[in-house]
């Protein structure tokens, strides 16, 4: 089967939004390649390693590729995507050149090629992410393995926002918590929360592809009883009637969201309502230029900022409900 490969040259800041645009436009898959420069700070505190050679993408830039069915009108699609990318300037998201091109490729050339670059990775003291197709033996009894096949959903643990969020979860989860994961993607944070000792997780996403992926990864880890995946947003859950089986009892002790700052700002009050007094909100996916505005919004809603964890240019806030 033949596919159109659409290539967009952009920035690391914009990759999540552009990837989402491509999924919404009907992409059968999205690949992201970020800067491989050795000048880029890299976290090796848990033994992570980086294969050589890397790549020649300048620091701070990235290449996003979307794959579309052969019958797709690519000129029309590119124009639609171009308009949406231009709108990112309204949110102070730098998109770089946003140069686009496409070519036709065979499905076998891309469908599984990316898997050779996704290896087991130790992201924290207690968590290691293992692709389902790789063999791996834990180094100690405290090491917990997250089995993962992300498919087309965001969240492999290799992106700074995901690994940052997992490390932050490790500092927050003490055992027995009920958790809501907003924008679950591949389900990696929900699975990580249970592996760290949480009692149960309600995983939410508006993207049906992500919902399917999160359910599959929940099954791979044998956690169907502990994790419930819904195609929903947080507000809809808060308004759900008593017959809806959420797998958690509202309000909960922890809410985690690994979503862009622009989206986080839209439902801070909902998170506050969803948390018990003294509950914790982990807000990640925040690029450095949005740090102050998110901090101010959290504080205005009544949260106390207890910490700001960082990885490269990304921030995860730990905010506690008064």
C-alpha positions in Angstrom: 0.0 0.0 0.0 1.2 3.5 -0.9 1.0 6.5 1.4 1.8 10.2 1.1 4.6 11.3 3.5 4.1 15.0 4.5 7.2 16.5 6.0 7.1 19.8 8.1 10.2 21.6 9.3 9.3 23.3 12.6 10.4 23.8 16.2 10.4 21.5 19.2 8.0 23.9 20.9 5.4 23.3 18.1 5.7 19.6 17.5 2.8 18.5 19.8 0.3 20.9 18.3 1.4 20.2 14.7 1.2 16.4 15.4 -2.3 16.9 16.7 -3.2 18.8 13.5 -2.0 15.9 11.4 -3.9 13.4 13.4 -7.1 15.4 13.1 -6.5 15.7 9.3 -6.6 11.9 9.1 -2.9 10.9 9.3 -2.4 7.1 9.6 0.7 7.8 11.6 3.0 10.7 12.8 6.7 10.6 13.3 8.7 13.3 15.1 12.5 13.8 15.0 14.0 16.4 17.2 17.6 17.8 17.4 20.3 15.2 17.9 23.0 17.7 18.7 25.4 16.7 21.5 25.3 20.3 22.7 21.8 19.7 23.9 21.5 19.0 27.7 20.6 15.3 28.3 19.5 13.6 31.5 21.6 10.6 32.1 20.9 10.3 35.8 19.2 6.9 35.4 21.6 5.5 32.9 19.8 6.8 29.7 22.1 6.6 26.7 21.9 8.1 23.2 23.0 6.3 20.1 25.5 7.8 17.7 25.4 9.1 15.1 22.6 11.5 16.1 21.3 13.9 13.4 22.0 17.3 11.9 18.8 19.0 12.9 19.8 22.3 14.5 19.1 22.7 18.2 15.6 23.7 19.1 14.2 22.6 15.7 12.3 19.4 14.7 10.9 17.5 11.7 7.3 16.2 11.8 6.1 13.7 9.3 2.5 12.6 8.7 1.4 9.7 6.6 -1.8 10.0 4.6 -3.7 7.5 2.4 -2.9 7.5 -1.3 -6.2 9.0 -2.3 -5.7 12.1 -0.1 -5.7 15.4 -1.9 -2.4 16.6 -0.5 -2.5 20.1 -1.9 -5.8 20.8 -0.2 -4.6 19.1 3.0 -1.3 21.1 3.1 -3.2 24.4 2.8 -5.5 23.4 5.7 -2.5 22.5 7.9 -0.7 25.7 6.8 -3.6 27.8 8.0 -3.7 26.0 11.4 0.0 26.3 11.9 -0.1 30.1 11.2 -2.7 30.4 14.0 -0.2 29.1 16.6 1.4 32.6 16.5 -1.6 33.8 18.4 -0.5 31.6 21.3 3.1 32.8 21.2 4.2 29.4 19.8 7.2 29.7 17.5 6.8 27.5 14.5 10.1 28.1 12.6 10.0 28.0 8.8 7.0 25.6 8.8 8.3 24.5 5.4 6.3 21.6 3.9 6.8 19.0 1.3 5.4 15.5 0.5 6.4 12.4 -1.4 4.9 8.9 -1.9 6.3 6.0 0.1 5.5 2.3 0.5 3.8 1.4 3.8 6.6 -1.1 4.8 9.1 1.7 4.5 7.7 3.6 7.5 5.1 1.6 9.5 7.7 -0.2 11.6 11.0 1.5 10.8 10.6 3.9 13.8 10.6 0.9 16.2 14.4 0.4 15.9 14.9 3.7 17.7 12.5 3.1 20.6 14.6 1.1 23.2 14.0 0.4 26.9 14.6 3.6 28.8 15.0 4.1 32.6 13.2 7.4 33.2 13.3 7.5 37.0 14.7 5.6 39.9 11.8 3.2 39.8 10.3 3.3 36.3 11.6 1.8 33.1 9.6 2.0 29.8 9.9 -1.2 27.7 8.6 -1.4 24.1 6.6 -4.6 23.8 9.0 -5.9 21.0 12.2 -5.5 23.1 13.6 -7.9 25.7 14.7 -6.4 29.1 15.5 -7.6 32.6 15.0 -5.3 35.6 18.2 -4.4 37.4 16.6 -4.4 40.9 13.4 -5.3 42.8 12.4 -1.6 43.0 12.4 -1.2 39.2 8.9 -1.2 37.7 8.4 -2.0 34.0 5.9 -0.2 31.8 5.1 -2.3 28.8 4.3 0.1 25.9 3.2 0.0 22.3 2.3 3.7 21.7 0.9 3.1 18.2 -0.3 6.5 16.9 -0.8 8.1 20.4 1.5 10.6 22.0 3.6 9.3 24.9 6.6 7.0 24.6 8.5 8.4 27.5 11.3 9.7 25.3 9.8 13.2 24.9 10.9 15.5 27.8 7.4 16.3 28.9 6.5 12.6 29.4 9.6 11.6 31.2 9.4 14.8 33.3 5.9 14.0 34.2 6.7 10.4 35.2 9.6 11.6 37.4 7.3 14.1 39.0 4.6 11.5 39.6 7.3 9.4 41.5 7.7 12.3 44.0 4.0 12.7 44.5 2.5 9.1 44.6 2.9 7.7 48.1 0.5 4.8 47.8 -3.3 4.3 47.7 -4.2 7.4 45.8 -7.0 7.8 43.3 -5.8 9.6 40.2 -7.3 11.3 37.1 -5.0 11.5 34.0 -6.2 14.2 31.6 -5.1 13.8 28.0 -3.8 10.3 28.6 -2.4 9.7 25.1 -0.8 6.2 25.1 -1.8 5.7 28.8 1.8 5.9 30.0 1.2 8.2 32.9 -1.9 6.2 34.1 0.2 3.0 34.0 3.1 4.7 35.7 0.9 5.9 38.5 -0.4 2.4 39.2 3.2 1.0 39.1 4.2 3.6 41.6 1.4 2.6 44.0 -1.7 4.5 43.2 -5.0 2.6 43.9 -6.8 3.5 40.7 -6.7 5.8 37.7 -9.4 7.4 35.5 -7.6 8.1 32.1 -9.3 10.7 29.9 -8.7 11.7 26.3 -10.8 13.3 23.5 -8.9 11.5 20.8 -10.5 8.1 20.0 -7.1 6.9 18.7 -5.5 7.7 22.0 -8.4 6.0 23.9 -7.8 2.8 21.9 -4.1 3.0 22.5 -4.4 3.6 26.2 -6.8 0.7 26.5 -4.4 -1.6 24.7 -1.5 -0.6 26.8 -3.6 -1.0 30.0 -4.3 -4.5 28.8 -0.6 -5.2 28.0 0.3 -4.3 31.6 -2.6 -6.3 33.1 -4.2 -3.3 34.7 -7.7 -3.3 33.4 -9.1 -3.4 37.0 -7.0 -0.5 38.1 -7.3 1.8 35.1 -10.5 3.0 33.3 -10.1 4.8 30.0 -12.8 7.2 28.8 -13.2 9.3 25.7 -14.1 12.4 27.6 -12.8 15.7 29.1 -12.6 16.5 32.7 -15.7 18.8 32.8 -17.9 16.0 31.4 -16.6 13.7 34.1 -17.4 16.2 36.8 -21.0 16.5 35.5 -21.4 12.7 35.1 -24.4 11.1 36.9 -24.0 8.5 39.7 -24.6 5.6 37.2 -21.3 6.4 35.4 -18.6 4.0 36.6 -15.5 6.1 36.8 -13.2 3.7 38.8 -12.4 6.6 41.1 -14.5 8.5 43.7 -14.6 12.3 43.2 -12.9 14.3 44.4 -9.5 12.5 44.0 -6.1 13.0 45.5 -4.1 13.5 42.3 -4.8 15.0 38.9 -2.0 14.8 36.2 -2.1 16.5 32.8 0.6 16.4 30.3 -0.9 18.9 27.8 0.3 22.2 26.2 0.0 25.3 28.4 -2.7 26.8 26.2 -5.0 23.8 27.0 -4.0 23.6 30.7 -5.2 27.2 31.1 -8.7 26.2 30.0 -9.6 23.8 32.8 -7.7 24.8 35.9 -10.9 25.5 37.8 -12.2 22.0 36.8 -9.1 20.5 38.2 -9.5 22.4 41.5 -13.0 21.1 41.8 -11.9 17.5 41.0 -9.3 17.5 43.9 -9.7 16.8 47.6 -8.5 19.5 49.9 -4.7 19.1 50.0 -4.9 17.2 46.7 -2.1 17.6 44.2 -2.2 18.8 40.5 0.8 17.9 38.3 0.6 20.2 35.3 3.2 19.3 32.6 3.8 20.1 28.9 4.5 23.7 29.7 7.1 25.4 27.5 9.4 27.9 29.2 7.7 30.9 27.7 4.4 30.0 29.3 5.8 29.3 32.8 4.7 32.6 34.4 1.2 32.7 32.9 0.5 29.2 34.1 1.9 29.8 37.5 -0.2 32.9 37.9 -3.4 31.1 36.8 -2.8 28.2 39.2 -2.3 30.6 42.1 -5.3 32.7 41.1 -7.4 29.5 41.2 -6.3 28.8 44.8 -3.4 26.4 44.2 -0.1 26.6 46.2 2.9 26.0 43.9 5.1 23.4 45.7 7.6 22.8 43.0 8.6 23.4 39.3 10.4 20.4 37.9 12.4 21.0 34.6 13.7 19.0 31.7 15.3 21.0 28.9 12.9 23.9 28.1 9.8 22.2 29.6 8.3 22.6 33.1 6.0 20.5 35.3 4.3 22.3 38.2 3.4 20.5 41.4 0.4 22.5 42.7 -1.5 21.7 45.9 -5.1 22.6 46.6 -5.5 24.9 49.6 
